[in-house]
Amino acid sequence: MASREPTRPAPAPPAPARPPSRRALVPLLVLALLLAHLLLGGPRRAAAAPPAPAVVPAVVPAVVPAVVGAHGVPGGTLAVAVSALVPVAPGLTQQALDGSRDRFVLRTADNGDAAGRPLPTASLVKLFLAEDLLHRARAGTVALGERDWRLLQDMVSASDDPAASELWDRFDGPQMVRDVAARYGLSGTAPPADPTQWGETTTTARDLARFLATLRRVADPADAATLLSWMSTATPIAADGFDQRFGVFGTAPPSTAVKQGWMCCLGGQRHLHSVGVVDGRAVVLLSEVPRGVSYDRARAALTAAAAALPSSDPG
């Protein structure tokens, strides 16, 4: 059977993170200031003193690449999107959700073109598979046995690849991706060109933020609660031995609903992703770096970016 994700080297135990240098902290503080401006509509007081005003104009136009570069990953892409969670409301239609005058309008802050760029999902596609199978089971179009429920939980919590491969094959994974994209209005999400490679499903940071932000409204509330509970019991070490404690998982409080993804080396690139539901917000961090960059360096960049995000709702 073909592998569903490109072969990964067996990860070495992560080295203890080194404190970032003063120089490395500058772009992180700028990222916090920029995203606070996007999310809150104005300046936000930073936890630490902001960089000197003279530095800001030169750094802001390339703030996200600067964060990646500060951790030794030049040439990488970091896509960030943050959305307020949409309240569950009877009769709230997709048209109302997207309407600019509706009080439940989906509010998303992101870093522009990068947040709309399709990237391989790696293991984040497992969220789509789990949501769709929960949806089908509730609709009565599939019958899930006790073993299927274990596979679903292991696939999400421990990021178990064999579990995902089995469910992808048995339940038509490409169609599951298409169905989720249609239900949630994910315009940048598509199944992989090679239908056997589920990790090559593509999505965008903006789409993932929308999916997580609207999960409780689009899915049955009980199904949404089930998926979020699996995410909130994510294991520190994944089924394949990879350390999942980076990005949102590396910075959020315990029992936060998170999902991590990693893959190498499609197109000579390494992909490392982290998403979660934190303090009433859907937070998405997707990264792509050259394969010569280690996972440790990529993890450090994603964790630093997660730590720099403002703590309040987009508005």
Secondary structure, DSSP 4 states (H G I P E B T S, - for coil): ---SS---PPPPPPPPPPPPPHHHHHHHHHHHHHHHHHHHSS----SSPPPPTTTHHHHGGGHHHHHHHHTT-TT-EEEEEEEEPPPP-TT--HHHHH-TTSTT---EEE-GGGGGS-EE-GGGHHHHHHHHHHHHHHHTSS---HHHHHHHHHHHHS--HHHHHHHHHHTTHHHHHHHHHHHHT-TT-B--SSTT-GGG-EE-HHHHHHHHHHHHHHS-HHHHHHHHHHHHT--SB-TTS-B--SHHHHHSPTT-EEEEEEEE-GGGEEEEEEEEEETTEEEEEEEEEETTS-HHHHHHHHHHHHHHS-SS---
